[in-house]
Structure formats: C-alpha cells, structure tokens
C-alpha cells in the first residue's frame, strides 16, 4: 500500500479510536512532538490517505502507544464492524419479511399502503448495499 492509497477502514477507525480514548482532539495530538499535524490526522482517520511508517510511529509515540496497541484497536474495530454487519443483516431480513408479508396481504382496501411497501422495499435494498460495502471493507485478503 502506497501513501497515496487509502488505508483499510479498520486502520482508519482504529487510529481515531486510539486518539478518542485519550480524549484528545486532532489538533491537540498534532501539537505533540513527533506527531503529524491535524490535517494529516484527519486524512488518516477518514481513510483518505495512508500514513507512512515514520509518521505513524511518531503518532503512536505522541500518544504513548506502540504498534501492539494499534493492533489491539484494529482487532476491536473489526469485531465491532462484524457485529454491525450482523445487525444490518438481521434488519434486512426483518424488512424483507415485512415487505413480503405486506405484499401478500395486499387488498383493495389497503391500496393506499402501496407507497409504504415501496418504501420498505427501497430500505431493504439500501441496507443490502450497506452490508455489501461493509463486507468488502472487512473481507479477509
């Protein structure tokens, strides 16, 4: 991965988590010796740019941390993401069942609900897309 390539999302989220655990702003970290400035931190934490090894080392030292702490944070973020994916998958399943159930019970008297059925179907599609995006970010290589 080159510095211009975005980092994997778990790394970006882990960097943010490490900073927030110490209740620090990006600006406060950027003022510490060896740490990159707040703009660089913002790019890392939003997965727009990947940190160089030198700057990442400086960042961790500025927080009083090491690479083991970073790995622990990445593992924690990955677990959180997996739980989010499972939760979204459950929501998609429930919405799909509701949409299907409403579609089967559709009577002339309930025609005014057809807009709601379409909304539910659209929400199911959006959640399925979000799950697919999360799975692609967290898929093992």
N, C-alpha and C positions, 0 to 999 in steps of 0.2 A: 504494500500500500504506500503510495507516494504521499507527500504532504498535501498535495492538491486534491487527492481523493478524499471524499468524506469518510470519517471513521464509522465503524459499525455503530448502530444506535445504542447498544448496551454500554459501549465505552463512553459515549457522549453523556448518557444518563448517569453513569457511574461517577464521572468527573463532577457533574452537577451535585449529585448526592453527597459526595465527599466534602464539597465546599459547604453545602447547606447543613450538614451535620455539625459543623463548627460555627454555624450561624454567621457566616461571612458573606459579604456581597462580592461580586466580581471585582469591583473597584478596590475593596479592601485587600483582596488577595493580590491584585496587580501591584499594589504598593509595597509588597514584601520583597525582600532581596531574593533574586533568582527567579521570581515568578514572572510570567508574561503579563502584558497589560490586559485591562478588562475587555478590550475589543477582541483580542485573541481568544480569551476565555469564552466569550460569547460565541465565537465561531466554533470552538470545540464542543461546547455544551449543546449547541443546536445542530451538531453533526454537519456543519458546512465545510469545515476543514479538519484535517487530522493533525495532531500535534507531532512535532519532531521528538525524537528520543531525548535530546538535550533539553528542550523546553518542558517536556513532560516531567523529566527528572527534577527540574527546577520548581515546577508547580507542586509536585509531591513534597519536596523538601520544605517549601514555603508553608505547607500545611502541617509539617511534622509527620509526614506519612512516608510509606515506601510502596514498592510495587506489589507486595503481598496484600497491602490494604486495598490497592486498586483492584486486584483480582477478586478479593472478597466482595467488594462493592459491585463488580461486574456480575459475579455469581448471584448476588442478591437481586440485582435488577433483572437478570434473566429469569429468575424464579417468579418475580412479580409479573413480568411480561407473560409468562406461561399461564399464570392464574388469570390475567386479563383476557388472554385468548380463550381460555376455557369458559370464562364468564360470558364473553361475547358469543361464543358458540352456543351456549345454553340459551341466551336471549334470542339468537337467530332461530333456534329450534322452536322455542315457545311462540315466537311471532309467526313462524311458518305454520304451526298447528292452528293458531288463531285465525290466520288468513284463510287456511284451507277449510276450517270449520265454518267460518262466516260465508265462504263461497258455496259450501254445500247447503247451507240453510237459507240461501237467498230466496226470498219470496217476494211477490209483487208489492206487498205492504212495506217491505224493508228496502225498497229500491233506493231510498234516499241515503242508505248506508253505503252504497256502492263507492262513493268517494272515499270513505273511511277504509274500505277494503283495499282500494288502490294505494292509499297512504301506507297501510301496513305492509303491503307487498313491496313498496318502494323502500321502506325502512329495512325490511328483510334483505333486500339487495344491497343497501348501503352497509349494513352490518357484515354481510358476507364479504364485501370488498375490503372492509377494515380488517377482518380476520385474515384474509389472504395477504394483505400488506404486512400485518404483524408477523405472520408466519414466515414470509420471505425475509424479513429483517432478522428473525431469530432462528432461522433454519441452520442446522449444523452444516459445516462445509464438507 
